[in-house]
Amino acid sequence: MPAAPPSKLLSTRATELVRRVGVPSAVLYAALLFDLIYTTQAALDDAGPRFVDFGLLPGIFAMVACALWAQKRAAVAAAAGAVVLVFSTLFVHTFHIPAYSSVLPKVSITEVVAGVQMTYYAARRARAGVAFCVIGALVAGGLVAVFGRYRGVNDIDGGTTYQALLFGVLLLAGAVVPAIAVRDRGPKADPRTRKLRWVNELARGQWPLIGLLAFALLFEFGYTYSNSVLGFPILFCSLVAAVIAVLSPRRPADAVLGIAGILLLSAVITPFLHLRSSYPMPGGVPFVQVIAGMGVVVNLTRARGLSREWLRISVLSAVVALGAIVNSNQPTGHLQTDPQTLSILAFAAALMLGISIAVGLMLRSRDSERTTVVQSAVSEAQTAERMALARELHDVVAHHVTGIVVQAQAARLMAERNPQVAVEAMGRIENAGVEALAAMRRLVRSMRGDAPAGSSEFSEQATTDLGADLRKLVESANHGVPTSMHLDLPPDLPHEVGRSALRLVQESLTNVGKHASDATEAFVVAEVTVSDAASAGGSASAGGELHLRVTDNGRATVRRPAGGSGGYGLIGMRERVALLKGRLSAGRGPDGGWRVEAWLPLAAGEGDE
């Protein structure tokens, strides 16, 4: 009984779900879930009228619908999204619905994500003029939403305006630039966009890390604007660390040193900015830089292993330890020397480092297994292709070449006694040469990919009428020995069985011409032996076997055949029979001639796992 497949990890299932729905849709749904939870909590609390906050949901759901629609009709959906923003703002302002702020003031996180996605799809897929118009409409709708949801003009201050404009420009650039980079420009695409395309593909492969960094950056952005302008240098360091972490798969070793340098710079300048007690940096390191450091360690361990890069990881750990000692929430300006606090920080840092290394090693193992599976599949496919071509080359081309050799020998022997026989032999040699050339061309086409490997005129005809192909094979007499036949074949013979049967008979007759000295007669039998179950069913293909027998009355070989023998004929025959789960017997018969017998199941492979 086969073992049950191992259960999938939660991370694997989440990754498969994200791939199924798409990364943009997954981010949109995550933002919607956050807004639903936040709005429900606000609507049911005791601050203000109950349930009034639910008035934000119609506009939020409408923006989600427009963002999903934008994946198919970008321009129309973006225009509809601008209209939704305007009408939602009128609704919020008229009924005095409290709107909360996210990246943009008074605009929910779902509306921000939906607007960014609609801008991206419009810039990527719509024509330039149409994209400019609909993106302009979205920008106008966003400005209406930002400033129109305040109760009065006096509530709008300069900080709000500055924040809205700065973040609006950043979001607009973040959506338009990648869209232009992957925009379909046909065969005349600008080669200068290749790097932007690469960055876009890299970002798509780093979506879990990008998501964590994005949320952490949003938190630091909001905290910096709300509390201390002096935090902008630290915010800039965090932004640079996030970029290095996202780009780290290309050069992970250098990325670790880059992150270490950013963390060191941040740790050194923090005391001069007086941010030890006022900036969100648990353990002396900001949130974004912690996540970026973990992401870089994961990518480094995944790409190069732990044994080779432990020194770089040690350097990064030392910088983190320095930041903890210098900036771990000490308002008095002294270094952190409390043993208990330092032990807690060391344990937390070791835990995060261990998690990062473990994730990196797990991904490295998965990549190795995936590479091994792919290489094995490619190797098996290449081997099967080579074997198919080798069998076809030996069975078809060698058959015609053997006929040419046999006919040439006969013509040389009979030229002086009966010139007419020699002339007839020359005609047969010419026909065999033409057939050999055609077979070689078919093989070249299959090797170039113009035709399936192993396909030929004989093999295709064998799938429809094996009896006719066997008669044509015998009547061509390329093997030079008179041959008689006994055929008893059903019309519904499986294609693969018929194709292999033709090749087996062809190779057997070729061997008769090459090896059977003084043979004057060959005999071919092809018949179906039907089992009792198949007889009751009334169909030959439902059971039974195709029995093939090729015999001759020649003696043992007393001389080496012309051109020698490669010894691959019997090997190829056994391979063909094995592929159909059949049996093959080849050897000297009781009357002294050579005897080849094969039994090919008509339902080969059915029921096999």
BAROKOL-282401 format. One line per 3 residues: number of its first residue (from 0); their letters; for each residue x, y, z of C-alpha. Coordinates in pm, whole numbers, plus 32768, in hexadecimal, padded with zeros to 4 digits. Example, Ala and Ser with C-alpha at 12.3 -4.5 7.8 and 13.67 -1.06 7.14 Angstrom:
% residues 2
0	AS	84CE 7E3E 830C  8557 7F96 82CA .
This chain:
% residues 609
0	MPA	8000 8000 8000  809D 814C 7F9B  80F8 8239 80B2 .
3	APP	8018 8362 80E7  80A5 84A6 805A  8133 8591 815F .
6	SKL	804E 86A8 81CE  809F 87FB 8141  812B 8907 8223 .
9	LST	805B 8A3B 8268  815B 8B12 81B1  8146 8A2D 8080 .
12	RAT	7FCD 8A42 807B  7FD9 8BBB 80A1  80D2 8BD4 7F82 .
15	ELV	7FF8 8AFC 7EA3  7EC5 8BCE 7EF9  7F7F 8D11 7EA8 .
18	RRV	7FF5 8C82 7D5C  7E95 8C11 7D0A  7DED 8D62 7D4B .
21	GVP	7F1C 8E34 7CE9  7FF6 8F11 7DC2  7F35 9057 7D78 .
24	SAV	7DE8 8FB7 7DD3  7E7D 8F1D 7F0E  7EFF 906F 7F84 .
27	LYA	7DAE 910D 7F36  7CF2 9005 7FFB  7DE1 902B 8120 .
30	ALL	7DA3 91A4 8126  7C2D 9168 8112  7C3C 9078 8238 .
33	FDL	7CF9 917D 8304  7BF8 928A 82B4  7AD7 91A2 8309 .
36	IYT	7B6B 9155 845E  7BC6 92BF 84A5  7A76 9349 8430 .
39	TQA	79B1 9245 84F4  7A73 9294 862F  7A3D 940B 85FF .
42	ALD	78CA 93DE 85B4  7889 9315 86F2  7954 93E1 87EB .
45	DAG	78C7 94ED 88CF  7974 9612 8823  7869 96C6 875A .
48	PRF	7727 963B 86C4  7717 94C5 8696  7722 9424 853C .
51	VDF	7768 956D 848D  78C4 94F7 842A  7828 93E8 8351 .
54	GLL	77DA 9500 825B  7942 94E2 81DF  7910 937C 8164 .
57	PGI	7848 93C1 8022  795E 949C 7F9A  7A68 93A3 8008 .
60	FAM	79B9 927C 7F5F  7980 934C 7E25  7AF3 939B 7E11 .
63	VAC	7B48 922A 7E3D  7A5E 91D4 7D1D  7AFE 92DD 7C40 .
66	ALW	7C5E 925D 7C93  7BFE 90F8 7C36  7B54 9176 7AFA .
69	AQK	7C92 9232 7A9E  7D44 90E7 7A65  7C6C 90BB 792C .
72	RAA	7BF6 921B 78CC  7CFC 9304 795C  7C90 9454 78CB .
75	VAA	7B1B 942C 790A  7B53 93A8 7A6A  7C41 94C7 7AC0 .
78	AAG	7B41 95C8 7A4B  7A37 9517 7B19  7B21 951A 7C45 .
81	AVV	7B48 9694 7C2C  79CD 96BB 7C28  79AE 95D4 7D55 .
84	LVF	7AA5 96A8 7E1A  79E3 97E6 7DD3  788C 9757 7E29 .
87	STL	7913 96A5 7F5C  79A6 97EF 7FD5  7858 98A0 7FA1 .
90	FVH	77A8 978D 8063  78A4 979C 8181  7897 9917 8192 .
93	TFH	771B 992D 817F  76D2 982E 8293  77FA 9892 836E .
96	IPA	7895 973A 8367  79E8 9739 841A  7AF5 96D0 8324 .
99	YSS	7C3E 964F 83A8  7D93 968F 8311  7E96 959E 828D .
102	VLP	7FB0 95F8 819E  7ED9 9716 811C  7E07 97E7 820E .
105	KVS	7C97 9781 8222  7CC8 9669 8122  7CAE 94FC 818D .
108	ITE	7DC5 9407 8145  7CE5 9341 8054  7C9D 947A 7F88 .
111	VVA	7E12 94C5 7F78  7E6B 9363 7F05  7D4F 935C 7E08 .
114	GVQ	7DB3 94B0 7D7D  7F1E 9446 7D58  7EBA 9306 7CA3 .
117	MTY	7DD0 93BD 7BB5  7EE4 94B9 7B69  7FD8 939C 7B25 .
120	YAA	7EF1 92E2 7A38  7E8B 941F 7982  7FF7 9489 794D .
123	RRA	8054 932A 78DC  7F38 92CD 77F0  7E82 9405 7779 .
126	RAG	7EFC 94DF 765F  7FD8 9601 76C9  7ED1 9712 769E .
129	VAF	7DBC 9646 7740  7EA1 95E0 785E  7EFE 974D 789F .
132	CVI	7D91 97B5 78AF  7D14 969E 7992  7E41 96B7 7A7B .
135	GAL	7E05 982E 7A8F  7C9A 97E7 7AE9  7D0D 96F8 7BFA .
138	VAG	7DFB 97FE 7C85  7CE3 98FF 7C87  7BFB 9808 7D32 .
141	GLV	7D07 97C2 7E37  7D33 9936 7E7F  7BBB 995C 7EA4 .
144	AVF	7BBA 9836 7F98  7CDE 98C3 8061  7C5E 9A25 808C .
147	GRY	7AE9 99F4 8061  7AB5 990C 8188  7B13 9A13 828A .
150	RGV	79ED 9ABD 8331  7A75 9C18 82EC  7B92 9CD1 824A .
153	NDI	7C1D 9D2F 83A0  7C5F 9BC1 83EC  7D5D 9BAC 82D2 .
156	DGG	7EBA 9C0F 8340  7FFF 9C38 8286  8089 9AEE 8302 .
159	TTY	7F60 9A35 8272  7F8C 9ADA 8120  8101 9A92 811D .
162	QAL	80CB 9928 8182  7FBE 98F3 807A  808B 9985 7F60 .
165	LFG	81CE 98D0 7FBF  8131 977A 7FEA  8054 97AE 7EBC .
168	VLL	8182 97EF 7DE0  8238 96BF 7E70  810B 95DB 7E35 .
171	LAG	80D8 9661 7CD6  8246 962A 7C7B  8245 94D3 7D1C .
174	AVV	8123 9469 7C3F  817D 9512 7AF5  82F2 94C3 7AE0 .
177	PAI	82D3 9345 7AFA  81A9 934D 7A0E  8273 9403 7905 .
180	AVR	8390 930D 793A  82B7 91E0 78E2  81DA 9291 77E7 .
183	DRG	81A9 91C5 76A7  8260 927B 7591  827A 9163 7493 .
186	PKA	83BC 90FB 73E7  8447 925E 73F1  8453 926F 756D .
189	DPR	8553 9361 75F8  867F 9296 7677  86AE 9395 778B .
192	TRK	8579 9309 7838  8618 91B3 786C  869F 9212 79C2 .
195	LRW	854D 9294 7A2E  84AF 9151 79B3  85AB 908E 7A7F .
198	VNE	855F 915D 7BB4  83EC 911C 7B83  8420 8FA5 7B65 .
201	LAR	8501 8FA7 7C96  83FB 9062 7D5F  82F0 8F6A 7CF9 .
204	GQW	83CA 8E50 7D7F  83FD 8F07 7ECC  8293 8F54 7F1B .
207	PLI	828D 8ED1 8086  83BB 8FA3 80E3  8335 90D0 8026 .
210	GLL	81E8 90B4 80DD  828D 90B2 8234  8374 91D1 81D7 .
213	AFA	8252 929B 814C  8186 9281 828D  82B8 92D4 8361 .
216	LLF	830A 93FE 8284  81A5 947C 829D  81C1 946C 8417 .
219	EFG	830C 9528 8419  8288 9628 831F  815B 966F 83F6 .
222	YTY	8222 9681 8537  8323 976B 84A1  821B 985C 8421 .
225	SNS	8152 9855 8560  8268 9873 8662  83BF 98E6 85F6 .
228	VLG	8448 997A 84B7  85A3 991E 8535  8550 97B7 84DF .
231	FPI	8571 97F2 8368  86E3 9783 835B  8686 963D 8408 .
234	LFC	855A 961A 8320  8642 9647 81F6  872C 9539 827C .
237	SLV	8604 9451 82A5  8595 9493 813F  86F2 9446 80B9 .
240	AAV	86FD 9308 818B  85AF 929B 80FB  862D 92CF 7F96 .
243	IAV	876A 9209 7FDD  869F 90ED 8072  85B9 90D7 7F43 .
246	LSP	86E0 90D7 7E51  87B4 8FEB 7F24  876E 8EA8 7E5D .
249	RRP	8854 8F26 7D49  8985 8F61 7E2A  892B 8EE2 7F86 .
252	ADA	8A8E 8EEC 8011  8ABA 905C 7FBF  8957 90A4 8037 .
255	VLG	89AE 9026 8195  8AD2 9118 81A9  89F6 922F 8122 .
258	IAG	88EC 91EF 822A  89FA 91E4 8335  8A78 9338 82C1 .
261	ILL	891A 93CF 82C6  88D7 9345 8424  8A24 93CD 849C .
264	LSA	89DB 9525 840D  8882 9527 84A9  890D 94BC 85FB .
267	VIT	8A18 95CE 85F5  8939 96F3 8594  8813 969B 8677 .
270	PFL	88B0 972A 87B7  88FC 9874 8707  878E 988F 869B .
273	HLR	8712 984E 87FF  862B 9738 8789  8681 9627 8882 .
276	SSY	853E 9641 8945  8459 96D6 883E  8492 95FE 8709 .
279	PMP	83FF 949E 86D8  853C 93CC 86E8  8514 929A 87C9 .
282	GGV	866C 9228 8832  870E 935D 879B  86C3 9303 862F .
285	PFV	8596 938A 8569  8486 9296 84F8  84D4 92B3 8385 .
288	QVI	8647 9277 83B5  85FF 9142 8489  8520 90AD 837B .
291	AGM	8618 910E 8269  8735 9067 8326  866C 8F28 8353 .
294	GVV	860F 8F26 81E2  8777 8F4E 8174  87E9 8E33 8259 .
297	VNL	86D8 8D55 81C7  8746 8DA1 8063  88B7 8D75 80B6 .
300	TRA	8880 8C24 815E  879D 8BB6 8044  8893 8C11 7F34 .
303	RGL	89E5 8BB8 7FCC  89AA 8AE8 8102  8A17 8B27 8267 .
306	SRE	8B73 8A8E 8272  8BFF 8B7E 816F  8B61 8CC1 81EF .
309	WLR	8B69 8CA7 836A  8C6B 8DBF 837D  8B88 8EBC 82CC .
312	ISV	8A63 8E57 83A7  8B42 8E87 84D7  8B95 8FE9 8464 .
315	LSA	8A23 9039 8441  89DD 8FA6 859A  8AF2 9079 8632 .
318	VVA	8A5D 91B7 859D  8906 915B 8628  89A3 9122 877D .
321	LGA	8A4B 9278 8769  88FE 931C 8716  885B 926F 883E .
324	IVN	8968 92E5 892F  8968 944C 88AF  87F9 9490 8868 .
327	SNQ	8720 93A4 8934  8631 94A9 89C3  871E 955E 8AB0 .
330	PTG	869A 96C3 8AD8  87C1 9721 8BB5  88B9 96F0 8A9A .
333	HLQ	897F 95D9 8B3E  89D0 948C 8AA2  88FD 935B 8AEF .
336	TDP	89B1 9299 8C00  8897 91EB 8CB7  88E7 9074 8CA6 .
339	QTL	8779 900D 8CAF  8718 90F7 8B93  8846 9090 8AC8 .
342	SIL	87F5 8F1F 8AF8  8690 8F56 8A83  8708 9017 8952 .
345	AFA	880E 8F0C 8904  8708 8DFA 891D  861A 8EB7 8836 .
348	AAL	8732 8EFB 873A  87A6 8D91 8741  863F 8D1B 8710 .
351	MLG	8609 8DFB 85E1  875B 8D99 8550  870D 8C28 8581 .
354	ISI	85BA 8C50 84D9  865B 8D01 83B1  8767 8BF7 8388 .
357	AVG	8669 8ADE 83AB  8585 8B78 82A2  86AF 8BAC 81BA .
360	LML	8725 8A45 81E2  85C5 89C3 81A8  85A6 8A8D 8067 .
363	RSR	8702 8A1A 7FFE  869F 88AF 8031  855E 88E4 7F6E .
366	DSE	861C 898C 7E52  8712 886B 7E4C  85FC 8769 7E3E .
369	RTT	854B 882B 7D2E  868C 8848 7C63  86CD 86D4 7C8B .
372	VVQ	856E 867D 7C1A  8587 8763 7AEC  86DD 86DD 7A8B .
375	SAV	8664 8577 7AB2  8531 85BD 79DD  8605 8664 78D2 .
378	SEA	8700 8547 78D6  85EE 8442 78B8  854A 8500 779C .
381	QTA	8696 8522 76E6  86E3 83B1 7719  858E 834B 7698 .
384	ERM	85B9 842F 756C  8711 83A3 751E  8697 823E 753F .
387	ALA	856E 8283 745A  8650 831E 7356  874B 8201 7377 .
390	REL	863E 80FA 7345  85B0 81B2 721B  8708 81E0 7181 .
393	HDV	875D 8072 71AE  860B 7FE2 714A  85BF 80BF 701E .
396	VAH	8702 8141 6F8A  87CC 8007 6FD1  86B7 7F3A 6F33 .
399	HVT	86D0 7FFA 6DEB  884E 7FFC 6DF0  8853 7E84 6E2C .
402	GIV	8770 7E59 6CFF  885E 7F27 6C2D  8987 7E4F 6C9A .
405	VQA	88CF 7D08 6C5A  8852 7D76 6B03  89AF 7DF4 6AA4 .
408	QAA	8A49 7CA6 6B02  8945 7BEB 6A34  897C 7CD4 690A .
411	RLM	8AF4 7C9F 6919  8ACD 7B24 691D  89CE 7B1A 6802 .
414	AER	8A60 7C29 6724  8B2C 7B38 664B  8A27 7A22 6639 .
417	NPQ	88EA 7AEC 660B  8916 7C65 65D3  879D 7C98 65D6 .
420	VAV	878C 7C23 6740  88A1 7D1A 6797  87DF 7E36 66F2 .
423	EAM	86A7 7DDD 67BA  8777 7DD2 68F6  87FD 7F2E 68A8 .
426	GRI	8697 7FAD 6896  864A 7F19 69EA  878C 7FAF 6A73 .
429	ENA	8720 8103 69F3  85CA 80E3 6A99  8667 8074 6BE0 .
432	GVE	8756 819B 6BD4  8637 828E 6B9B  857B 81F6 6CC1 .
435	ALA	86B1 8208 6D9D  86E2 8376 6D42  8576 83C3 6D91 .
438	AMR	8597 8310 6EE0  86CE 83DC 6F31  8617 851F 6EDF .
441	RLV	84F8 84BD 6FC3  85EF 8480 70DC  8694 85D1 70A2 .
444	RSM	853D 8679 70B1  84ED 85CC 71F9  863F 862C 728E .
447	RGD	8607 8795 722A  84B0 8790 72CD  83E7 879E 7189 .
450	APA	8351 8646 71C6  831E 8563 72F5  844A 848D 7347 .
453	GSS	8435 8337 72A8  831C 8392 71BB  8324 8319 7054 .
456	EFS	823E 82B8 6F3B  824B 8149 6F9D  8209 8193 710C .
459	EQA	80E2 8273 70BD  804A 8178 6FCD  8077 8062 70CB .
462	TTD	7F7C 8109 71AC  7E69 80D1 70AD  7EB8 7F8D 6FF0 .
465	LGA	7FD1 7EB0 706C  7F82 7D9E 6F6E  7FAD 7E86 6E45 .
468	DLR	80F6 7F0A 6ECD  817D 7DAD 6F05  8122 7D4A 6D9F .
471	KLV	81CE 7E83 6D1B  8300 7E33 6DED  8316 7CCB 6D6B .
474	ESA	82CF 7D26 6C01  83EB 7E24 6BFE  84D7 7CFA 6C3B .
477	NHG	85F5 7DD9 6CA9  867D 7CBE 6D7F  86AD 7BE7 6C49 .
480	VPT	85FE 7AAA 6CC4  84AB 7A33 6C3D  83B0 7A56 6D56 .
483	SMH	8252 79CE 6D8D  8157 7A41 6E90  8033 79D6 6F61 .
486	LDL	7F6B 7AFC 6FEB  7E3E 7AEE 70D0  7E13 7C4F 7156 .
489	PPD	7CDE 7D05 71DD  7C82 7E60 715C  7C8E 7EFF 72B8 .
492	LPH	7DFB 7EBB 7304  7E8E 7FC2 73F4  7F69 80BE 7340 .
495	EVG	809F 8098 7415  8090 7F1C 7400  8076 7F2A 7285 .
498	RSA	8194 8020 726A  8279 7F49 7341  8210 7E08 728E .
501	LRL	8271 7E9B 713D  83C8 7EFE 71C2  8401 7DA5 725A .
504	VQE	83B1 7CF3 7111  8482 7DEF 7050  85B3 7DB8 712E .
507	SLT	8585 7C3D 7123  8580 7C3A 6FA7  86AE 7D1E 6FA0 .
510	NVG	876A 7C23 7077  86FF 7B0C 6F8C  87A2 7BC1 6E6A .
513	KHA	88E0 7C0C 6F2E  8919 7AD1 6FF8  8859 79AB 6F62 .
516	SDA	8953 790A 6E74  88BC 7853 6D4A  8758 7891 6DC6 .
519	TEA	865C 784F 6CB1  851C 7896 6D6B  8499 7967 6E8D .
522	FVV	8347 7952 6F31  8288 7A60 6FEE  8163 7A1B 70D4 .
525	AEV	8095 7B30 7175  7F5A 7AC8 722D  7E92 7B23 735E .
528	TVS	7E57 7A2C 7475  7D22 7A9E 7536  7CEA 7A42 76A1 .
531	DAA	7B9F 79BB 7722  7B42 7B07 77C1  7B87 7BBF 767E .
534	SAG	7ABC 7AC2 75B9  7992 7AFF 769B  79BB 7C77 766F .
537	GSA	79C5 7C5F 74F5  7AF1 7D47 74BF  7C53 7CDD 746E .
540	SAG	7CE4 7E0E 7511  7C39 7DBC 765B  7D34 7CA2 76A2 .
543	GEL	7E17 7B9D 760A  7F62 7BC8 7556  7FEF 7C06 73FF .
546	HLR	80D0 7ADE 73A8  81EB 7B1B 72B2  82D3 7A11 7225 .
549	VTD	83E3 7A3C 7120  84A9 7905 70B4  859A 78A6 6FA1 .
552	NGR	8641 7766 6F23  87A3 77EC 6F1E  88D5 7756 6FBE .
555	ATV	89BF 77EB 70BE  8A85 7915 7048  8BD0 78A9 6FAD .
558	RRP	8C4B 7A06 6F53  8C32 7B63 6FDE  8B0E 7C26 6F45 .
561	AGG	8B62 7D45 6E5D  8B93 7E7F 6F26  8BB0 7DBF 706B .
564	SGG	8AAA 7DAC 717D  8A7A 7EB4 7286  89CB 7DC4 7370 .
567	YGL	88B1 7EBA 73BB  879A 7E0F 72FB  8738 7D1A 740A .
570	IGM	8765 7E29 7514  8672 7F0D 7461  8577 7DF2 7436 .
573	RER	8583 7DA1 75A8  8550 7F12 75FE  841B 7F2A 7520 .
576	VAL	8386 7DEE 75B6  83D6 7E5E 771A  8325 7FAB 76E4 .
579	LKG	81E5 7EE8 7695  8212 7DF2 77B7  823C 7CD3 76BE .
582	RLS	8328 7BAB 768F  8435 7B65 758D  84E9 7A25 752C .
585	AGR	8604 7A14 7430  86E9 78F2 73E0  8735 77C4 7308 .
588	GPD	8601 76F7 72A7  85E6 757A 72AE  8618 7565 7133 .
591	GGW	8758 7632 713A  86CD 7781 70CC  86A7 78BD 719C .
594	RVE	8562 78F7 7254  84DE 7A3C 72EB  8398 7A3E 73AE .
597	AWL	82EC 7B58 7467  81AB 7B74 752E  8122 7CD5 7551 .
600	PLA	7FF9 7D12 763E  7EE3 7DCC 7590  7E8D 7E86 76D3 .
603	AGE	7FF0 7EC9 774A  8010 7FAA 7873  7EA1 7FA7 78DC .
606	GDE	7E7B 7F7F 7A4F  7FE6 7FD4 7A93  802B 80E4 7B8B .
